[in-house]
Amino acid sequence: MSFVSKEKELLNFIESKKLSIKKLNQEELLINLAKILKDVLENGYKKAYDLTWINECIHIIFHIYWVIIYYSFNIKLALFICDRALVLFNEYIDLAKLTLSHNSSFKIKTTDVKLFIYKRTIGPIKLRNSKYSKYNINKNNNVNSSVVAQINNIQEYSFQFKNILLYVVNLLNQFYDCNLNKFHNKEAMNEHNNLYIDYVIRLCIPIMYKLSSYNNIYIPIIDWNILKGILNGIILVEFDFINYLNLLLNITKINYDLAYFIETKCVHQYNEHNIDFKNNTSNGNYIFQYMQNQLNFNTLIINRHDKNNILIIEELINVFNSNQIKHTCKLKFFKKQKNTIISYCSNV
């Protein structure tokens, strides 16, 4: 069968699986994306791919997932095509490695990998019609604009989820490079990876879905080097890398819970002040930047003898040693940040 015939067959299959947007379970969008990205990571670890190629595969699968969702509104179809893309990725890399073993000058190019996979998964869609993109779908009178708006919001948060996931994976890879003696085999390393991947999923997916019902608030990932420098100012003894990673993830969780507080309690209450809670360039009214400037770790260090700050520092040390933080709203750190937000909104 020629490639053109296969392409037509694939397009006909995709067309036959298209659903109405009304049948799309929005709550499942992020959950299933997380599952397929976890599969990509596990596949990469089992096949001992270089981290660069694992990252590339994540980007490819992520893109395919959303193209299929916007085209068909069918999550099962998106997962099927993503699984197909993962198989194609493996085939290409294995073939490229074989070629490399016979020709040392051969180089695997990311553009070639993408073209190979896209042509055999979403290529027919893009060639035939581009009107199904999220930017043009609102023009369709049969589609509820509020439903599309939330799907767009979910996709925007999925970018943040992907970035956090890749950030953690890259940090873990650095940890393994420096601590090979702690892991006796690949299975132990993979088990350790899965522990943190699952934690990132549990941390991000529920709160991001709740936030998608509102506007998009971009929450920057805390810079790793800055975090380590600040923590070394609070705690004199050096902790294990994993303790730093735990705190990074837990503070990320706190920030997303604060974002939900902003959306549910502050946006409407303080709307008359015309506060821009989303735009990071609008007259300095970027709420998270303000919050981090008002209450940062350096402030805690400088005023470490203040009773309230001592309690927060002690609390942070406990968070520092936990990888399963649950009730962030009970934390003193969370409460102080919340009061900072209220103060900001009241005084703008």
C-alpha positions in Angstrom: 0.0 0.0 0.0 1.4 3.4 -0.9 2.0 6.2 1.6 -0.8 8.3 0.1 -3.3 5.4 0.4 -2.3 4.9 4.1 -2.7 8.6 4.6 -6.2 8.6 3.2 -7.1 5.5 5.3 -5.8 7.2 8.5 -7.8 10.4 7.7 -11.0 8.3 7.1 -10.4 6.6 10.4 -10.0 9.9 12.3 -13.1 11.4 10.5 -15.2 8.4 11.6 -14.2 8.9 15.2 -15.1 12.6 15.5 -17.5 13.5 18.3 -19.6 16.5 19.2 -18.0 18.9 21.6 -20.9 18.2 23.9 -19.6 14.7 24.5 -16.2 15.8 25.5 -15.5 15.1 29.1 -13.4 18.1 30.0 -12.4 16.8 33.4 -10.7 13.9 31.7 -8.5 16.0 29.3 -5.7 16.7 31.8 -5.9 13.3 33.5 -5.5 11.4 30.2 -2.7 13.8 29.0 -0.9 13.1 32.2 -1.2 9.3 31.7 0.2 9.4 28.1 3.1 11.6 29.1 3.9 9.2 32.0 3.9 6.4 29.4 6.3 8.4 27.3 8.7 8.8 30.3 8.5 5.2 31.3 9.1 4.1 27.7 12.2 6.4 27.5 13.6 5.0 30.8 13.1 1.4 29.8 14.8 1.9 26.5 17.5 4.0 28.1 17.0 6.9 25.7 19.1 10.0 26.1 17.2 12.7 28.2 17.2 15.0 25.1 15.1 12.5 23.2 12.8 11.8 26.1 12.1 15.6 26.2 11.6 15.7 22.5 9.2 12.8 22.6 7.2 14.6 25.3 6.8 17.7 23.1 5.8 15.6 20.1 3.2 13.6 21.9 1.8 16.7 23.7 1.3 18.5 20.4 -0.4 15.5 18.8 -2.7 15.0 21.7 -4.1 18.6 21.4 -4.3 18.6 17.6 -6.5 15.5 17.8 -8.6 16.9 20.7 -9.4 20.1 18.9 -10.1 18.2 15.6 -12.2 15.4 17.0 -13.2 16.1 20.6 -12.5 12.5 21.2 -10.1 11.7 24.0 -9.9 7.9 23.3 -8.9 8.7 19.7 -6.3 11.2 20.9 -4.8 8.5 23.2 -4.8 5.9 20.3 -3.0 8.3 18.0 -0.5 9.2 20.7 0.2 5.5 21.3 0.8 5.1 17.6 3.1 8.1 17.7 5.1 6.6 20.5 5.5 3.3 18.6 6.7 5.3 15.6 9.1 7.3 17.7 10.7 4.0 19.0 10.9 2.7 15.5 12.7 5.8 14.2 15.2 6.0 17.1 16.0 2.3 16.9 16.5 2.5 13.2 18.6 5.6 13.6 20.8 3.9 16.2 21.3 0.9 13.8 22.3 3.3 11.1 24.7 5.1 13.4 26.4 1.8 14.4 27.3 1.4 10.7 27.9 5.0 9.9 29.5 7.1 12.7 29.0 10.4 10.8 25.2 9.9 10.8 23.2 12.3 12.9 19.7 12.1 14.2 17.8 15.3 13.5 14.8 16.4 15.5 13.1 17.8 12.5 13.4 14.5 10.7 11.9 12.7 13.7 9.0 15.1 13.9 8.2 14.9 10.2 8.3 11.1 10.3 5.8 11.0 13.1 3.5 13.9 12.2 3.0 12.6 8.6 1.8 9.3 10.0 -0.4 10.7 12.7 -1.7 14.2 12.3 -0.3 15.0 8.8 -3.6 14.3 7.0 -5.5 16.6 9.3 -3.2 19.6 8.9 -3.0 19.2 5.1 -6.7 19.0 4.7 -8.0 21.7 7.0 -6.6 24.1 9.6 -9.9 25.6 10.6 -10.1 23.3 13.6 -7.4 25.1 15.6 -8.4 26.6 18.9 -8.0 30.1 17.4 -10.6 29.5 14.7 -13.0 27.1 16.4 -14.9 29.9 18.0 -16.2 30.9 14.6 -18.3 27.8 14.4 -21.8 28.9 15.5 -22.6 25.3 16.6 -20.0 25.4 19.3 -20.7 26.9 22.7 -18.0 29.7 23.2 -17.9 29.2 27.0 -17.1 25.5 26.5 -14.4 26.3 24.0 -13.0 28.9 26.4 -12.6 26.4 29.1 -11.0 23.8 26.8 -8.5 26.6 25.8 -7.9 27.3 29.5 -7.3 23.6 30.1 -4.8 23.5 27.3 -3.0 26.6 28.7 -2.6 24.9 32.1 -1.5 21.7 30.4 1.5 23.7 29.1 2.4 24.6 32.7 2.0 20.9 33.7 4.3 19.8 30.9 6.9 22.3 31.9 6.8 21.3 35.6 7.0 17.6 34.7 10.0 18.2 32.4 11.7 20.4 35.0 11.4 17.7 37.6 12.6 14.9 35.2 15.6 17.0 34.3 16.4 17.6 38.0 16.1 13.9 38.8 18.4 13.1 35.9 21.0 15.4 37.4 20.5 13.7 40.8 21.1 10.2 39.2 24.3 11.3 37.4 25.7 12.3 40.8 24.4 9.4 42.8 24.7 6.3 40.7 25.8 4.3 43.8 22.4 4.8 45.4 20.6 2.9 42.7 21.7 -0.7 42.1 19.8 -1.2 38.9 17.5 0.5 36.4 14.4 -0.9 38.0 15.2 1.0 41.3 15.8 4.2 39.4 12.6 3.8 37.4 10.6 3.2 40.6 12.1 6.3 42.1 11.2 8.3 38.9 7.6 7.0 38.9 7.2 8.1 42.6 7.9 11.7 41.7 6.1 11.6 38.4 3.0 10.4 40.2 3.4 13.2 42.8 3.6 15.8 40.1 0.4 14.5 38.6 -1.4 14.4 41.9 -0.1 17.9 42.7 -1.0 19.6 39.4 -3.9 17.9 37.7 -6.8 18.5 40.2 -6.0 22.1 41.0 -5.3 23.0 37.3 -8.6 21.6 36.3 -10.4 23.7 39.0 -8.4 26.8 37.8 -9.4 26.2 34.2 -13.0 27.3 35.0 -11.6 30.8 35.6 -8.9 32.7 33.8 -5.3 31.6 33.3 -2.8 32.7 35.9 0.8 31.9 34.9 2.7 30.6 37.9 6.5 30.7 37.4 8.5 27.7 38.5 10.9 28.6 41.3 14.5 28.8 40.0 16.4 25.8 41.4 19.7 27.6 42.1 17.9 30.5 43.8 16.0 28.0 46.0 19.1 26.1 47.0 20.9 29.4 47.8 18.0 30.7 50.0 17.6 27.4 51.8 21.3 27.2 52.6 20.7 30.6 54.3 17.9 29.2 56.5 19.4 25.8 57.3 23.1 25.4 58.0 23.3 21.6 57.4 23.3 20.3 53.8 20.3 18.2 53.0 19.8 15.6 50.4 18.9 16.7 46.9 15.5 15.0 47.3 14.7 17.3 50.2 15.2 20.3 48.0 13.0 18.7 45.3 10.3 18.0 47.9 10.2 21.7 48.9 10.2 22.9 45.3 7.2 20.8 44.5 5.4 21.7 47.8 5.9 25.4 47.3 4.6 24.9 43.7 1.5 23.3 45.2 1.1 26.2 47.6 1.3 28.7 44.8 -1.4 26.9 42.8 -3.7 26.8 45.8 -3.1 30.5 46.3 -4.0 31.1 42.6 -7.3 29.3 43.3 -7.8 31.6 46.3 -7.2 34.6 44.0 -9.7 33.4 41.4 -12.4 32.4 43.8 -12.1 35.1 46.4 -10.3 38.1 45.0 -11.0 38.6 41.3 -14.7 39.6 41.7 -14.4 41.2 45.1 -11.7 43.6 44.0 -12.7 43.9 40.4 -13.6 47.6 40.8 -9.9 48.3 41.3 -9.2 47.0 37.8 -6.4 44.7 39.1 -4.8 42.6 36.4 -4.3 39.3 38.1 -2.9 37.6 35.0 -0.7 40.0 33.0 2.9 40.1 34.2 3.6 43.3 32.4 0.6 45.5 33.3 1.8 48.3 35.6 3.5 45.9 37.9 0.2 44.4 38.9 1.5 40.8 38.6 0.1 39.3 41.7 2.6 36.5 42.1 5.6 38.7 41.4 4.3 41.1 44.0 3.6 38.3 46.5 7.1 36.9 46.1 8.7 40.3 46.6 6.6 41.0 49.7 7.2 37.6 51.4 10.3 35.9 50.2 12.7 33.6 51.9 15.3 36.3 52.2 12.9 38.3 54.3 12.5 35.3 56.6 16.3 35.0 56.9 16.9 38.6 57.7 14.1 38.7 60.3 14.7 35.2 61.5 14.3 36.3 65.2 10.7 37.4 64.6 8.4 34.9 66.4 6.1 34.5 63.4 9.0 34.1 61.0 10.6 31.5 63.3 7.4 29.5 63.1 7.2 29.7 59.4 10.9 28.7 59.0 10.2 25.6 61.3 7.2 24.8 59.2 9.2 25.1 56.0 11.8 22.7 57.3 9.0 20.2 57.9 7.7 20.8 54.4 11.2 20.4 53.2 11.3 16.9 54.5 7.9 15.8 53.2 6.9 14.7 49.7 3.2 14.3 50.4 2.0 17.7 51.6 -1.8 17.7 51.5 -3.5 20.5 53.5 -1.7 23.6 52.3 -4.4 26.0 53.6 -3.5 25.1 57.2 0.2 26.2 56.7 1.3 29.4 58.3 3.3 30.2 55.1 0.1 29.8 53.1 -1.9 32.1 55.5 0.7 34.8 55.4 0.8 34.7 51.6 -3.0 34.9 51.5 -2.9 37.9 53.8 -0.3 39.5 51.5 -2.7 39.1 48.6 -5.6 40.6 50.4 -3.4 43.5 51.5 -2.3 44.1 48.0 -5.8 44.0 46.6 -7.1 46.4 49.2 -4.4 49.0 48.7 -4.1 49.1 44.9 
